[in-house]
């Protein structure tokens, strides 16, 4: 199954904001459980997507785009973390 169609729905602005907010939640708040970071990124991505598109109207595609972008930020963080850890070991 090819899931490349999801890449069309990722908004780089939302991805960047969610990535940074997730990083801040992980590093600044010791009591914030890591298991809730993807959920917070999903919710934040959805809220940002809706806010950006208030004038043009809200549709299911806009909500889905925000959700995908928020969750993609979590995956991007994990990918970058793994790359940095691998480069430190070498």
C-alpha positions in Angstrom: 0.0 0.0 0.0 1.4 3.4 -1.0 0.8 6.1 1.5 2.6 8.9 -0.3 -0.7 10.7 -0.7 -0.4 11.7 3.0 2.6 13.8 2.1 0.3 16.2 0.2 -1.6 17.0 3.3 1.4 17.9 5.5 1.6 21.7 6.2 5.3 22.7 6.9 4.2 25.6 9.1 2.0 23.4 11.3 4.7 20.7 11.3 7.4 23.1 12.6 5.2 24.6 15.3 4.1 21.2 16.6 7.7 20.0 16.5 8.9 22.9 18.6 6.1 22.7 21.1 6.5 19.0 21.5 10.2 19.5 22.1 9.5 22.1 24.7 6.9 19.8 26.4 9.5 17.0 26.5 12.4 19.1 27.8 10.9 21.8 30.0 8.2 19.9 31.9 9.5 16.9 33.8 6.1 15.8 35.0 4.5 15.9 31.5 4.3 12.2 30.4 6.0 11.4 27.1 3.0 9.3 26.0 0.8 12.4 25.7 3.1 14.3 23.4 1.7 12.8 20.2 -1.8 13.5 21.4 -0.9 17.1 22.2 0.8 17.5 18.8 -2.4 16.1 17.1 -4.6 18.5 19.0 -2.3 21.5 18.4 -2.0 20.7 14.7 -5.8 20.5 14.4 -6.3 23.8 16.2 -3.7 25.6 14.1 -5.1 24.3 10.9 -8.6 25.4 11.8 -7.3 28.8 12.9 -5.3 29.4 9.7 -8.4 28.5 7.5 -11.1 30.3 9.5 -11.8 32.8 6.7 -11.9 30.2 3.9 -14.1 27.8 5.8 -13.4 24.6 7.7 -13.7 21.2 6.1 -12.8 17.7 7.0 -9.7 18.0 4.7 -8.4 20.9 6.7 -8.9 19.1 10.0 -7.2 16.0 8.6 -4.3 18.1 7.3 -3.8 19.5 10.8 -3.9 16.1 12.4 -1.5 14.6 9.9 0.9 17.5 10.3 0.8 17.3 14.1 1.5 13.6 14.2 4.2 13.9 11.5 6.0 16.3 13.8 6.3 13.5 16.4 7.7 11.2 13.8 10.1 13.8 12.6 11.3 14.4 16.1 11.9 10.6 16.6 13.8 10.4 13.3 16.0 13.4 14.2 16.7 12.0 17.7 17.7 8.6 16.3 20.0 10.2 13.7 21.7 12.4 16.3 22.2 9.4 18.7 23.7 7.4 15.9 26.1 10.1 14.9 27.2 10.5 18.6 28.0 6.7 18.8 30.3 6.9 15.8 
